[in-house]
Amino acid sequence: MKGGKSKVDASRKADNKLAAKRKGADRASKKPVKKAKPGKDPNKPKRPPSAFFVFMEEFRKTFKEKNPNNKSVAVVGKAGGDKWKSLSEAEKAPYVTKANKLKSDYTKTIAAYNKKQSEVPQKSTEDDEESDKSKSEVNDDEEGSEEEEDDDE
């Protein structure tokens, strides 16, 4: 049997394939379990835009007026970025001051928000004591006292 494959070689290949499958299963099971993130609070104030994004608000309007047929967001962003890079510090100053004003307003509102969040009372211990008994147990106690009163008559 020159050049022929033996049965032993075939069984080794099968074992190797099974071992590879097992390794893949082991890798999948060793991945860390992600913890569920708490949901975002819709009442939380949004972060203020940077000076560049304040500039972009204005730039988008002017770009749209000059190029009304342009539908590409990427083209507007690219043109805005190039324009921002070409501006001098003096030309950027009004956007920087507006961004700083928005940031100071944000810090005030987020401080008020955080203060409000810390004032929200947690569940009181009295509620926990009541919840130790299930509602059916509470109802059983009430029914039991009524039955005792009926026995007295």
FITORVEX-163276 format. One record per residue (C-alpha): residue number from 0; residue in one letter; x, y, z negated. Coordinates in nm, 3 decimals. Last residue first. Layout:
! residues N
+------+------+---------+---------+---------+
| seke | doza |      c1 |      c2 |      c3 |
+------+------+---------+---------+---------+
|  NUM |    A |       X |       Y |       Z |
...
+------+------+---------+---------+---------+
This chain:
! residues 153
+------+------+---------+---------+---------+
| seke | doza |      c1 |      c2 |      c3 |
+------+------+---------+---------+---------+
|  152 |    E |  -7.043 |   3.421 |  -6.984 |
|  151 |    D |  -6.679 |   3.361 |  -7.074 |
|  150 |    D |  -6.621 |   3.134 |  -6.775 |
|  149 |    D |  -6.712 |   3.413 |  -6.533 |
|  148 |    E |  -6.443 |   3.638 |  -6.687 |
|  147 |    E |  -6.185 |   3.363 |  -6.635 |
|  146 |    E |  -6.290 |   3.336 |  -6.271 |
|  145 |    E |  -6.238 |   3.709 |  -6.222 |
|  144 |    S |  -5.888 |   3.687 |  -6.369 |
|  143 |    G |  -5.801 |   3.405 |  -6.130 |
|  142 |    E |  -5.923 |   3.600 |  -5.831 |
|  141 |    E |  -5.692 |   3.892 |  -5.915 |
|  140 |    D |  -5.394 |   3.664 |  -5.972 |
|  139 |    D |  -5.461 |   3.477 |  -5.648 |
|  138 |    N |  -5.474 |   3.805 |  -5.456 |
|  137 |    V |  -5.131 |   3.902 |  -5.591 |
|  136 |    E |  -4.998 |   3.558 |  -5.501 |
|  135 |    S |  -5.140 |   3.590 |  -5.150 |
|  134 |    K |  -4.979 |   3.928 |  -5.111 |
|  133 |    S |  -4.637 |   3.782 |  -5.185 |
|  132 |    K |  -4.483 |   3.870 |  -5.513 |
|  131 |    D |  -4.136 |   4.017 |  -5.492 |
|  130 |    S |  -4.286 |   4.300 |  -5.286 |
|  129 |    E |  -4.407 |   4.476 |  -5.598 |
|  128 |    E |  -4.057 |   4.481 |  -5.742 |
|  127 |    D |  -3.915 |   4.612 |  -5.413 |
|  126 |    D |  -4.166 |   4.895 |  -5.404 |
|  125 |    E |  -4.059 |   4.997 |  -5.752 |
|  124 |    T |  -3.695 |   4.992 |  -5.643 |
|  123 |    S |  -3.752 |   5.283 |  -5.407 |
|  122 |    K |  -3.685 |   5.249 |  -5.034 |
|  121 |    Q |  -3.432 |   5.514 |  -4.933 |
|  120 |    P |  -3.520 |   5.879 |  -4.936 |
|  119 |    V |  -3.438 |   6.094 |  -4.632 |
|  118 |    E |  -3.215 |   6.366 |  -4.775 |
|  117 |    S |  -2.903 |   6.232 |  -4.602 |
|  116 |    Q |  -3.071 |   6.261 |  -4.262 |
|  115 |    K |  -3.177 |   6.623 |  -4.327 |
|  114 |    K |  -2.821 |   6.715 |  -4.422 |
|  113 |    N |  -2.693 |   6.542 |  -4.108 |
|  112 |    Y |  -2.942 |   6.735 |  -3.892 |
|  111 |    A |  -2.856 |   7.067 |  -4.057 |
|  110 |    A |  -2.486 |   7.000 |  -3.999 |
|  109 |    I |  -2.564 |   6.893 |  -3.641 |
|  108 |    T |  -2.753 |   7.219 |  -3.582 |
|  107 |    K |  -2.474 |   7.437 |  -3.718 |
|  106 |    T |  -2.201 |   7.247 |  -3.532 |
|  105 |    Y |  -2.408 |   7.270 |  -3.213 |
|  104 |    D |  -2.444 |   7.647 |  -3.237 |
|  103 |    S |  -2.066 |   7.673 |  -3.278 |
|  102 |    K |  -2.018 |   7.448 |  -2.974 |
|  101 |    L |  -2.260 |   7.651 |  -2.763 |
|  100 |    K |  -2.068 |   7.967 |  -2.851 |
|   99 |    N |  -1.738 |   7.797 |  -2.767 |
|   98 |    A |  -1.879 |   7.684 |  -2.431 |
|   97 |    K |  -1.993 |   8.039 |  -2.354 |
|   96 |    T |  -1.649 |   8.171 |  -2.444 |
|   95 |    V |  -1.478 |   7.909 |  -2.226 |
|   94 |    Y |  -1.709 |   7.982 |  -1.932 |
|   93 |    P |  -1.641 |   8.356 |  -1.956 |
|   92 |    A |  -1.263 |   8.290 |  -1.983 |
|   91 |    K |  -1.225 |   8.065 |  -1.676 |
|   90 |    E |  -1.158 |   8.362 |  -1.444 |
|   89 |    A |  -0.898 |   8.501 |  -1.685 |
|   88 |    E |  -0.734 |   8.159 |  -1.714 |
|   87 |    S |  -0.701 |   8.144 |  -1.334 |
|   86 |    L |  -0.938 |   7.940 |  -1.119 |
|   85 |    S |  -0.788 |   7.695 |  -0.865 |
|   84 |    K |  -0.843 |   7.393 |  -1.087 |
|   83 |    W |  -1.209 |   7.485 |  -1.134 |
|   82 |    K |  -1.258 |   7.519 |  -0.754 |
|   81 |    D |  -1.107 |   7.176 |  -0.694 |
|   80 |    G |  -1.326 |   7.022 |  -0.961 |
|   79 |    G |  -1.637 |   7.188 |  -0.822 |
|   78 |    A |  -1.560 |   7.071 |  -0.468 |
|   77 |    K |  -1.510 |   6.713 |  -0.591 |
|   76 |    G |  -1.826 |   6.723 |  -0.800 |
|   75 |    V |  -2.034 |   6.861 |  -0.513 |
|   74 |    V |  -1.894 |   6.602 |  -0.272 |
|   73 |    A |  -1.958 |   6.321 |  -0.522 |
|   72 |    V |  -2.319 |   6.426 |  -0.572 |
|   71 |    S |  -2.386 |   6.374 |  -0.201 |
|   70 |    K |  -2.710 |   6.518 |  -0.063 |
|   69 |    N |  -2.563 |   6.812 |   0.131 |
|   68 |    N |  -2.818 |   6.972 |   0.364 |
|   67 |    P |  -2.855 |   7.290 |   0.152 |
|   66 |    N |  -2.482 |   7.372 |   0.167 |
|   65 |    K |  -2.437 |   7.739 |   0.070 |
|   64 |    E |  -2.738 |   7.749 |  -0.162 |
|   63 |    K |  -2.650 |   7.407 |  -0.306 |
|   62 |    F |  -2.293 |   7.521 |  -0.372 |
|   61 |    T |  -2.419 |   7.831 |  -0.556 |
|   60 |    K |  -2.650 |   7.628 |  -0.779 |
|   59 |    R |  -2.394 |   7.353 |  -0.838 |
|   58 |    F |  -2.129 |   7.612 |  -0.933 |
|   57 |    E |  -2.343 |   7.761 |  -1.210 |
|   56 |    E |  -2.400 |   7.431 |  -1.386 |
|   55 |    M |  -2.041 |   7.329 |  -1.300 |
|   54 |    F |  -1.895 |   7.621 |  -1.495 |
|   53 |    V |  -2.078 |   7.519 |  -1.812 |
|   52 |    F |  -1.955 |   7.166 |  -1.738 |
|   51 |    F |  -1.595 |   7.287 |  -1.717 |
|   50 |    A |  -1.625 |   7.492 |  -2.036 |
|   49 |    S |  -1.735 |   7.178 |  -2.222 |
|   48 |    P |  -2.101 |   7.092 |  -2.269 |
|   47 |    P |  -2.247 |   7.080 |  -2.619 |
|   46 |    R |  -2.323 |   6.747 |  -2.786 |
|   45 |    K |  -2.690 |   6.658 |  -2.794 |
|   44 |    P |  -2.885 |   6.705 |  -3.116 |
|   43 |    K |  -3.010 |   6.389 |  -3.290 |
|   42 |    N |  -3.388 |   6.360 |  -3.266 |
|   41 |    P |  -3.377 |   6.065 |  -3.022 |
|   40 |    D |  -3.182 |   5.862 |  -3.279 |
|   39 |    K |  -2.984 |   5.596 |  -3.099 |
|   38 |    G |  -3.051 |   5.239 |  -3.197 |
|   37 |    P |  -2.812 |   5.060 |  -3.430 |
|   36 |    K |  -2.563 |   4.851 |  -3.241 |
|   35 |    A |  -2.606 |   4.475 |  -3.261 |
|   34 |    K |  -2.287 |   4.306 |  -3.366 |
|   33 |    K |  -2.087 |   4.138 |  -3.096 |
|   32 |    V |  -1.988 |   3.778 |  -3.157 |
|   31 |    P |  -1.621 |   3.725 |  -3.097 |
|   30 |    K |  -1.537 |   3.489 |  -2.812 |
|   29 |    K |  -1.414 |   3.151 |  -2.936 |
|   28 |    S |  -1.711 |   2.957 |  -2.793 |
|   27 |    A |  -1.636 |   3.059 |  -2.436 |
|   26 |    R |  -1.272 |   2.964 |  -2.469 |
|   25 |    D |  -1.362 |   2.621 |  -2.603 |
|   24 |    A |  -1.601 |   2.561 |  -2.313 |
|   23 |    G |  -1.330 |   2.651 |  -2.065 |
|   22 |    K |  -1.087 |   2.419 |  -2.239 |
|   21 |    R |  -1.344 |   2.139 |  -2.223 |
|   20 |    K |  -1.387 |   2.189 |  -1.847 |
|   19 |    A |  -1.012 |   2.172 |  -1.796 |
|   18 |    A |  -0.995 |   1.850 |  -1.997 |
|   17 |    L |  -1.272 |   1.700 |  -1.786 |
|   16 |    K |  -1.086 |   1.789 |  -1.466 |
|   15 |    N |  -0.763 |   1.641 |  -1.603 |
|   14 |    D |  -0.940 |   1.319 |  -1.696 |
|   13 |    A |  -1.082 |   1.291 |  -1.343 |
|   12 |    K |  -0.737 |   1.345 |  -1.198 |
|   11 |    R |  -0.597 |   1.076 |  -1.425 |
|   10 |    S |  -0.872 |   0.832 |  -1.315 |
|    9 |    A |  -0.784 |   0.885 |  -0.950 |
|    8 |    D |  -0.414 |   0.827 |  -1.011 |
|    7 |    V |  -0.490 |   0.501 |  -1.195 |
|    6 |    K |  -0.707 |   0.377 |  -0.908 |
|    5 |    S |  -0.409 |   0.394 |  -0.679 |
|    4 |    K |  -0.367 |   0.628 |  -0.393 |
|    3 |    G |  -0.221 |   0.490 |  -0.073 |
|    2 |    G |   0.102 |   0.620 |   0.074 |
|    1 |    K |   0.234 |   0.267 |   0.117 |
|    0 |    M |   0.000 |   0.000 |   0.000 |
+------+------+---------+---------+---------+
